[in-house]
Amino acid sequence: MQFDAGDYLSVHPQQASGPHSLTSGVNARRARLGVTGIFQNDWSYAFILEFGGSTDATPATVINNAYISYNGLRPYAAFDLGYLDVPFTLDEATSSNNIMFMERAEVQNTVTNLAANEPRAAFGIRSNDDRYWAGVYLTGPQAGATHTGTNSQQLGGTARFTYQALQGENYSLHLGVDGEYVWLPRADGAAAAATTSTVALSDRPELRVDSTSFLNTGQIPAKNAGALGGELAGGYDSLFFQGEYYVFQVDQSGLSKTAPTPELTFDGGYAEASWTVTGESRRYIPSTGAYSAIIPAHPFSLRDGGWGALELAVRYSYLNLDNHNHPGVSRRSPAASLAAARRTLPSAPTGTSIAICASC
C-alpha cells in the first residue's frame, strides 16, 4: 500500500479556461492484493487486484495484473501473456516501489499510456543476461476498456533494448532505446457506439491528489501513432542519475481529401539525479533492465537505533504537447484555409516542472 498526501501552493493558468486551482488531498495511491507463484518449474503467474486509485474519486476495483509466463527457455527467452505492466521505458521497467520520486515523470506517463503501461492486454517475448535486456510486445486495450457496440479494440506494439556499457561494483552506465507503434488506435471507449479512432496525449501534475489534466491534446482522430526515444542512466558510489527523451508522432485521419494530412509531432523528456547521504547506492537488476531502490544498510529501528537511509533527489521534467499545426488547412484556397484553421484541434501548452525530494 502507498498512501499520498499533498497540497498545491499556487496555480497560474495561461488561459482563462485553464485550471484555476489544484486541490489538496489524500489518496490511497496504490492498494494491491493478489497472488503470485511458480508451477511446473518453468511457469509463473500473477493475479493482483488494485483497490487504490490515482484520483480523489472513489475508485473501482480493477485488475492490476493477470498473466502467465513461460520461463523454460531462459536465459535465452521468456514469454508473457495476459494483462500486465508492459516493460517499456526505463522508468516503467522500474517498480513503483523503486522509482526515485512519488510519481514518474510526465513524459514517461504519456508515452506509456499510448501502447503500454498497466494493466495492458499483451503478449511478448523478452531476453536478458547480466548486461543486455531486450523485449518485444504486441499490445491491446487496457483492462476495463469498453467492448460493447462497435468499438474498435486498439492494436499496438512496443520494443525495448538496453545495455550496461559499464558495470562494476560501485559504478555503472546504462544505455537504451525504446519504440512503440499503434496500428489501430482505439475508438472512444466511453461510448457504447463506435466513434472515430482517436489518440489523446495528456497527463496530470507529478502528484496524484488532484485529477486535473492540465496538459491535454484532446481527442485527435488518427490513423496511427507512435513514439521513439532513448534512456540513459548510471551511478558512482552514492550518486545516481537517470534521464529519458521521447518524440511522439500522430498521423491524423478524417481530413478533407483536398487538404494535406499533417503528421503531428510532440516531444518531452526528464532528467533526475540523487545523492544518498547515508552512503547506499542503487543496484542494477538484470531481469528488468532497470535499477533497484535504496536498501538501507541500517534499517530504521527505535529498538536497535538504526536511522534508515536518506536520499536527496532533484528532477527536471519537460513535456510539449503543442504542435503549432493547423490540420486540414488547404494550401490552394485562402478561404478554405481560414475555415480549416477554425477547426484546429485543441492543443496544450508546454509543461515544465522541477521537483525536489528528500525521502527516508
N, C-alpha and C positions, 0 to 999 in steps of 0.2 A: 504494500500500500504506500502511495505517495500523496501527501497532503500539502496543498499550497495555500498561502495567504499573502495578499499583496494589495498595494494601493498605487494609483497613478497620480503624480503630483500635479500635472497640468497637461492640457492638450491644446494646440493652436492650429485649428484646421486651415487649410489653404483655400477652401471653398465653403460658401455658406451652407451647402448641402452636405458637407462632410461631417464626421463625428465631432460633437462639441464637448463630449466628456467621456471618459472611460471609468467605469465604476470599480470601486474596490470590492473585495470579496474574499471568500474562502472556497476551496474546491478540492474534492477528493479526486485528484488528477488521474490517478490510476488505482484501481482496487480490483485485483485479479485473483481468481481462484480456479484451479484446474488440476489436471493430472498429466504427467509425462512419464514415459517409460521406454524400455527396450524389450523386445521379444525375439526369439529365434536367433539371437546373437547379432544378426545383420540388419534388423528392422528397429526403428524407433518411431514414437508417436507423441502427439501432444493434443490435448483438448482443454482450452483455457477460456473462461468467460470473463468479460470486462464489466464490472459493476460501477466503476467510476465514470467520469465524464470530463470533457475539456471545456465545458461552458458552465454558466451559472444555472442553467435549466436542469430540471430533473432528468437524468439520462435513462435510457432504456438499456436493459441488459443485452449485450451483443457478444458475438463470437470474437475473441481476440486471436486465437489460433486453433485450427482444427486440421491437422495434417499428418501424413505418414511419410517416412523417409526410408530409403534403402541404402545401406552403407557397406554392402558386401564387396564392392569394388574399390574401396579406399585402400591406399591414398590416391588412387587414380581418378575415381569419380564417386559421387553420391547423388541421389535423386530425391527430390521433394515434390509432393503433390498434396493440394488441399488449399485451405485458407491459411496464409502465413504472412509473416513480415518479410517481404521480398528484400534480400540483401543487396540493395542498390544505393550507392554513395557511401562514403566513409562514415558519416555521422549516423546514417540509418543502420549500417552494419554494427555500430557501437550500441550496446544495450542501453536502454533508458536508465539503468542503474549505474552506468559508467560514463555517460556524457558529462562534459565539463560544466555545463550550466543547467538550470532547471528545465529549459526548453532548447530545442535545436534551432539553428538559425533560420530566418525566414526563407531564404532561397532554397535551403535543403527541404523544408516542408513543402514548398511549392513544386519543386521538381519531382519529389517522390509521389506527390498526390496525382501526378499525371498518369503514371502507369505502374506505380509500386506501392510502397507504404503498407500498412496493415489495417484490417485483415483483407488481403487481396487474394482472389482466386488465382492460383498459379501452378505451373508445372515447370521444374527446372533441373538443371544439372550443374554441379559445382565440383571443383577440384582444388587441392592446395597441398603444399608442403611447408617447410619451415620458412621459405622465402616468398613464394608466389601464392596468390589466390585468384581464381577465375570462376565466373558463374554466368550462365545464360538462362533466362526465364521467359516463358510465354505466360502473359498475364491477362486476366479478365476483369470483371467488375469487383467492387468491394462487397463484403458480406452485408446483407440488408438492402442491396440495390433493388429497385422495383422491377419485377418480371412480368407484370400484367400488361394487358393491351398489346400493342405492337412495339414496345420499347426495344430498341436495339441494345445488344449487350456488347460492351466495349471489348476490343481485342488489341492487345499491345505486346510489347516485349522489352526486356532490359538486358544489358550486358555490362559486366564489370571485370576489370583486370587490374591487379595491384602487384607490386613487387617491392620487397625490402632491399633497397640498394645498399644500405649499410645496416648491420645488425651485430651489436656487441653486448657485453654485459651491462654497460652503463650508457649506451648510445644507440641511436637508430635513425634511419632516414627512409621514409615511406613515399612511394610514388604510385599513382593510379589514374586510370582513365575510365569514364562511365558514359554510357549512351543508352537512350531509350527511344522508342517509337510507338505511336498509336496509329495503327492502320485503320481502325474503325472507332472513332470517338463515340462515346455513349450519348444516346438521346436523353432528354431531361427525365431523370428518374423520379421526379416528384409528381409526375403526371401519369395517369393510367393510360392515356392515349399517347402515341408516339409524337414527338416533335423533331425538329431538325437536330441532327447530331451536332453537339457543341463541345467546346473546350472552355473552361474557366480557370484562370490562374488567380489565386488570392491567398492571403494569409493575415492572421491577426498579429498583434504585438507579441514579442517573445516572452509573454507571461499569460497564463491561460485563465485568469479570473474574470475576464470580460470577453464576450463573444464577438465584438465588433471586428469586422474585416476591413481595415482602412486602406489596404492595398487590394484592388479588385478590378480585373478587366471586364467583368460581366460575362455573360454567355456569348461566346464567339462561334457562329456557325462555321464548322470546319470539316474539311475532307480528311485531314490527318494532322498530326502534331508530333513533335519530338524535342529532344534536348541532348546536348553533348557537353561534357565538362571534364575537369581533372581534379585530382586530390593530391595534397602534399602535407606530410606530417613528419615529425621527428622529435627526438629528445636527447638531452645530455644531462645525466645525473637527475637533479630535481627540476630541470627546466624542460618544458614541453611546448610545442606549437602545432597548430593544425589549421588548414585552410582548404576551401574548395571554390571553384568558379564554374558557372554553367551558362550556356546560351540556349534560349528557347526559340523554337520555330513553329508557327501555326499557319497552315495552308487553308485559307478561307474558302467557303463554299456559298452558294446561293446568290452570287452577284450577277449582274446583267451580262448577257453573252457578248455585248459590245464593249464591255468595260474590262480593264486589266484585273487580274486576280492577284493582288499583292500578298506576299508572304509576310506575316507579322513576325518581328524579332524582338525578343526581350533578353535581359541578362541580369545576373546577380552573383554575389559571392560573399564570403566571410573569411575573416582571419582571427584566430584566437590563440592566446598563449597563457601559460600558467607557470607558477613557481611554487613548489611545495616547501613551505617554510621548515617543516619538520624533517625534510630530507628524503622522503619516499619518492618513487618515480612510477610513471605509467609503463606497463609492460605490453609488448605486442602479443596478440593472440592469433596464431596461425590459422585456426579453424574458421575464424570470422574475417580475417584480413583487416583487423581493427585493433584498438588498444583497450586496455583494462582501465578501471578506475584506480584511484589511490587506495592502497591497502595499508592501513595504519600499522606501523611497527609496534606501537604500544596502544592498543585499543582503549577507548575511554572507559574508565572504571573508577568509581569512587572508592571501592574497596581496595583495589590494587594500586591506585594512584596514577593510572595511565591517562594521558591527556588527548589521545587520538592523534589525528593528522590535520594539518591546516594547509589548505591550498588557496593561493591568491590567483585570480584569473581575470583577463580582460578580453573582450571580443569587439571587433568592428564588423558590422553587418550591413550589406547593401543589396537592394532589390529594385530594379527598374521595370515596371510593367506598362510603360508608355512608349508606344511605337512611333508616335507622331505621323501616323499614316492615315489616309482617307480612303477606306475601302470602297470600291465601286466608282471612283472618280474617273470619268472618261477623259481621254487626252484629246478628243476631237471637238467636243462641244462645251463651251463655257457654261451654257445654261444647265446642261446635264451635270457638269462638274459641281455647280452650286447646289443642285438638288441632291446629289450623292453626298456631298460634304455634310449636308444637314442630317444624313442618315448614318453618319460616322458612329461606329461602335464606341461605347464609353471606354475610357482608358483611365489608368490610375497614376497618381503622381509617384515620383521616385521616393523610396523609403530608405532612410539611413538610420541606423541605431548603434549606440555604443553601450555595452554592458560591462559592468564591473561586479565581480562576485568574490566573496570570501566564504568558504564553506568548511565545515568540520567533518 
